[in-house]
């Protein structure tokens, strides 16, 4: 009970000034366009426009935190990031469908790194007109 009261009284730690500094630093280092998708950049820009002092929405703070984490991990290559964000979810979907159709060995596809790499590279090379 005390934790809940303490959480309600403490202000959110992500402020407008911090977001502006984050955006400027990311633009200077080149990570703004290299590491973030368009939707992430738009989220930060809109949060800067809408926020006066601190972010009060828990959902917005959670999403901004995930964007900040993306900017903090520059050592991860873009291919590894795409494999995590695209390849593994596609591998899980393909594994689920194949298992549903009766392939008993399809459960091992979920954690197969080479299969996830294959699916990620396929999604990179797929023309944008065919993407949903």
Order of alpha helices (4+ residues) and beta strands (2+ residues): alpha-alpha-alpha-alpha-alpha-alpha-alpha-alpha
